[in-house]
Amino acid sequence: AAAVQAALPDRKIWVETLAYQYTEKAPMAGTIAPANNVLVCLAPIYACDGHPLASDPQNKKSNEALLAWNKVAPGHLQVWHYVTNFAHYLQPYPDWDELAADMAYYRANGVSGMFCEGDYQGNCELQAMHTWVMAHLFWNPHQDVWALVRDFCDGYYGKAGGDLYAYLRLFHDRLQQPDIHLHLYDPPTSPLFSPDVLKSANNLLDHAETVADSPEVKSRVQEARMGIRYIELVNRVPGKNATAADRDTFRARLDLFLTDIDRFKIASLSEGHSAEEWIKNMKAVAGN
């Protein structure tokens, strides 16, 4: 950091280091401190993203790390936050309550900057909405997140906005149940996506399609549905004892899904892997 600063003496140059995985835990206060041009970037990768950092027992270690780093690096602390499921980009990631609470909490506990990492490979579940809401929270972390969500739903989905808002609330209400959490590598079999929740979600999106006031809005609703279609598809992969009828049904469902992957320009379904790789694997499973 000193060498970089010395090479450019006419401006302040910040050098960042990660508090991540094995370096997430802060050193004891008073033993070491960052130089005046070093930023510490805390990445709470193990936290539950369905509940606030300060209140969920699953987040105890991540919360302790934040508070400890604020003592070690006051004024030099940033956060690298996660806002998607990196193993299943299309899978719903209902983190609105957590995101709003934690942005305000970070700001109150010494964090000067935020970076939220989502699907950087292309068009994950509700990406436009997530980006819009996060931008507003970056500007003012004390806003009512559900008012922002409702504003986006009404503006982007028109007459279908009420159904989309109710669809989002379904998952958040589910997160209020005991032992239901949200992590960035949860599988599609997560208890968050119970059969009752998926059934209600499909009913809401069915109605949203019928009331959509333009072909463009209807297409947006169909794109939003890709998340639960993905869950239903991968949870119904036929096993070795599947009947021919089961395989035919799965292939038909898969073909429709693949058409919409292309239609919505979905480039990847998991970190580090292209959509083409996923498609090839699923076709092999289906026997195509």
C-alpha positions in Angstrom: 0.0 0.0 0.0 2.8 2.4 0.8 4.6 1.6 -2.4 1.5 2.2 -4.5 0.8 5.5 -2.7 4.4 6.6 -3.2 4.2 6.0 -6.9 1.2 8.3 -7.2 1.9 11.0 -4.5 -0.5 13.6 -5.9 -3.7 11.6 -5.1 -5.0 9.3 -2.4 -4.8 5.7 -3.5 -6.8 3.1 -1.6 -5.6 -0.5 -1.5 -8.2 -3.1 -0.5 -7.7 -6.4 1.3 -10.4 -9.0 2.0 -11.7 -10.2 5.3 -13.1 -13.4 3.7 -13.5 -17.0 4.7 -10.3 -17.8 6.8 -9.5 -14.1 7.2 -13.1 -13.1 8.1 -12.4 -13.0 11.9 -10.7 -9.7 12.9 -7.5 -9.5 14.9 -7.7 -8.4 18.4 -8.1 -4.6 18.7 -4.8 -2.9 19.4 -2.6 -5.6 17.9 -2.6 -4.5 14.2 -4.3 -1.8 12.2 -4.6 -0.9 8.5 -2.4 1.7 7.1 -4.1 5.0 6.3 -4.7 4.0 2.7 -5.8 0.4 3.3 -9.5 -0.7 3.1 -10.7 -3.9 4.8 -13.5 -5.5 2.8 -15.6 -7.9 4.9 -17.4 -10.6 3.0 -19.9 -12.4 5.2 -20.2 -15.5 2.9 -21.5 -17.8 5.6 -24.4 -15.5 6.8 -28.1 -16.2 6.3 -29.3 -13.7 3.7 -33.0 -14.3 4.7 -32.6 -12.6 8.1 -30.8 -9.5 9.5 -27.2 -9.9 10.5 -27.9 -8.6 14.0 -30.8 -10.8 14.9 -30.4 -14.3 13.3 -28.5 -16.8 15.5 -27.0 -18.2 12.3 -25.3 -14.9 11.7 -23.6 -14.6 15.1 -20.1 -15.1 13.8 -20.5 -12.8 10.9 -22.0 -10.1 13.1 -19.1 -10.5 15.6 -16.7 -10.1 12.7 -18.3 -6.9 11.6 -18.3 -5.4 15.1 -14.7 -6.5 15.7 -13.4 -5.1 12.4 -15.1 -1.8 13.2 -12.9 -1.6 16.3 -9.7 -2.6 14.3 -10.3 -0.6 11.1 -12.7 2.4 11.9 -13.2 4.4 8.8 -11.5 1.8 6.7 -14.3 -0.8 6.5 -16.3 -1.9 3.5 -18.6 -4.9 2.9 -18.8 -7.4 0.0 -22.4 -8.6 0.2 -24.1 -11.5 -1.7 -27.5 -11.1 -3.4 -28.0 -14.2 -5.5 -27.7 -18.0 -5.3 -24.4 -18.7 -7.0 -25.2 -22.4 -7.5 -28.7 -21.7 -8.9 -28.9 -18.2 -10.4 -32.5 -18.5 -11.4 -33.7 -19.7 -8.0 -35.7 -17.0 -6.1 -33.5 -15.2 -3.6 -35.9 -13.3 -1.3 -33.5 -11.2 0.7 -35.4 -7.9 0.7 -36.0 -7.8 4.5 -32.4 -8.7 5.2 -30.9 -6.4 2.6 -32.7 -3.3 4.0 -32.0 -4.1 7.6 -28.3 -4.9 7.0 -27.5 -1.9 4.8 -28.7 0.4 7.6 -26.9 -1.8 10.2 -23.6 -1.7 8.2 -23.8 2.1 7.9 -24.3 2.4 11.7 -21.4 0.2 12.4 -18.5 1.8 10.6 -19.0 0.6 7.0 -18.2 3.3 4.5 -18.9 1.4 1.2 -20.9 -1.5 -0.1 -20.4 -3.9 -3.0 -23.3 -6.3 -3.7 -22.3 -9.3 -5.9 -25.1 -10.9 -7.8 -25.2 -12.8 -11.1 -22.3 -11.2 -13.0 -22.7 -13.7 -15.9 -26.1 -12.7 -17.0 -29.8 -12.1 -16.2 -30.6 -14.0 -13.0 -34.0 -14.1 -11.2 -35.6 -10.6 -10.9 -32.2 -8.9 -11.7 -33.7 -5.6 -12.8 -35.8 -5.3 -9.6 -32.9 -6.2 -7.4 -30.6 -3.7 -9.1 -33.2 -0.9 -8.8 -34.0 -1.5 -5.2 -30.4 -1.8 -4.2 -29.5 1.5 -5.9 -32.1 3.3 -3.8 -30.9 1.6 -0.6 -27.3 2.6 -1.5 -28.5 6.2 -1.7 -30.5 6.0 1.5 -30.4 2.8 3.6 -33.2 3.9 5.9 -35.9 3.7 3.2 -38.9 1.4 3.5 -37.7 -1.5 1.3 -41.2 -2.9 0.7 -42.4 0.5 -0.4 -39.5 0.4 -3.0 -40.5 -3.1 -4.0 -44.1 -2.0 -4.4 -43.1 1.0 -6.4 -41.0 -1.1 -8.8 -43.8 -3.8 -9.1 -46.4 -1.2 -10.0 -44.1 0.7 -12.5 -42.6 -2.4 -14.2 -45.6 -4.8 -14.2 -48.5 -2.4 -14.4 -51.8 -4.0 -13.6 -49.9 -7.2 -12.7 -47.9 -5.4 -10.1 -50.1 -6.4 -7.2 -49.7 -10.0 -8.0 -45.9 -9.7 -8.3 -45.8 -8.0 -5.0 -47.8 -10.7 -3.4 -45.6 -13.3 -5.0 -42.5 -11.7 -3.4 -44.2 -11.6 0.0 -44.9 -15.3 -0.1 -41.3 -16.2 0.2 -40.7 -13.6 2.9 -43.6 -14.8 4.9 -42.2 -18.3 4.6 -38.8 -17.0 6.0 -40.6 -16.1 9.2 -41.3 -19.7 9.9 -38.9 -21.6 12.3 -35.8 -23.1 10.8 -36.3 -21.5 7.3 -33.2 -19.7 6.1 -31.5 -18.4 2.9 -27.9 -19.0 1.9 -26.1 -18.4 -1.4 -25.7 -22.1 -2.3 -29.0 -23.5 -1.1 -30.3 -26.3 -3.3 -33.8 -26.3 -5.0 -34.9 -28.7 -2.4 -34.6 -26.0 0.3 -37.6 -26.0 2.7 -38.1 -22.4 1.7 -39.7 -23.6 -1.4 -42.5 -25.8 0.1 -45.2 -27.3 -2.2 -47.8 -24.9 -0.7 -45.6 -21.8 -1.4 -44.9 -22.9 -5.0 -48.6 -23.6 -5.6 -49.6 -20.2 -4.3 -46.7 -18.6 -6.4 -48.0 -20.2 -9.6 -51.5 -19.1 -8.9 -50.4 -15.5 -8.4 -48.3 -15.5 -11.6 -51.2 -17.2 -13.6 -53.4 -14.3 -12.5 -50.7 -11.7 -13.3 -50.4 -13.0 -16.9 -54.2 -12.6 -17.4 -54.3 -9.0 -16.2 -51.0 -7.9 -17.8 -51.9 -4.8 -19.9 -49.5 -5.4 -22.8 -47.5 -8.2 -24.4 -44.3 -6.7 -23.0 -45.6 -6.8 -19.4 -46.9 -10.3 -19.9 -43.4 -11.3 -21.1 -41.9 -9.7 -17.9 -44.3 -11.8 -15.8 -43.2 -14.9 -17.6 -39.6 -14.0 -17.1 -40.2 -13.6 -13.4 -41.8 -17.1 -13.3 -38.5 -18.7 -14.6 -37.4 -19.0 -10.9 -40.1 -21.4 -9.8 -40.1 -23.2 -13.1 -36.5 -23.9 -12.6 -37.1 -25.3 -9.1 -40.0 -27.5 -10.3 -38.0 -28.7 -13.3 -34.8 -29.8 -11.4 -36.8 -31.3 -8.6 -38.6 -33.6 -11.1 -35.6 -35.0 -13.0 -36.6 -38.6 -13.8 -34.7 -41.3 -11.9 -33.5 -44.6 -13.3 -36.8 -46.3 -12.5 -38.9 -43.6 -14.2 -41.5 -44.7 -16.7 -41.4 -43.8 -20.3 -44.4 -41.5 -19.7 -42.5 -39.7 -16.9 -39.6 -39.1 -19.2 -41.8 -37.8 -22.0 -43.5 -35.4 -19.6 -40.1 -34.2 -18.3 -38.7 -33.8 -21.8 -41.7 -31.7 -22.9 -41.3 -29.5 -19.8 -37.6 -29.2 -20.4 -38.1 -28.2 -24.1 -40.4 -25.3 -23.1 -37.9 -24.2 -20.5 -35.0 -24.2 -22.9 -37.0 -22.1 -25.4 -37.4 -19.5 -22.7 -33.8 -19.6 -21.6 -33.0 -18.5 -25.1 -35.9 -16.0 -25.2 -34.8 -14.3 -22.0 -31.1 -14.4 -22.9 -30.1 -16.3 -19.8 -26.4 -16.9 -20.3 -25.6 -18.9 -17.2 -27.5 -20.9 -14.5 -24.6 -21.2 -12.0 -21.3 -19.5 -11.3 -18.6 -20.5 -13.6 -20.8 -22.5 -16.0 -22.5 -21.5 -19.2 -26.2 -22.1 -20.0 -25.0 -24.4 -22.8 -23.3 -26.7 -20.2 -26.4 -26.9 -18.2 -28.6 -27.6 -21.2 -26.2 -30.4 -22.4 -26.4 -32.0 -19.0 -30.2 -31.8 -18.7 -30.7 -33.2 -22.2 -28.5 -36.1 -21.2 -30.6 -36.7 -18.2 -33.8 -36.5 -20.3 -32.4 -39.0 -22.8 -32.4 -36.5 -25.7 
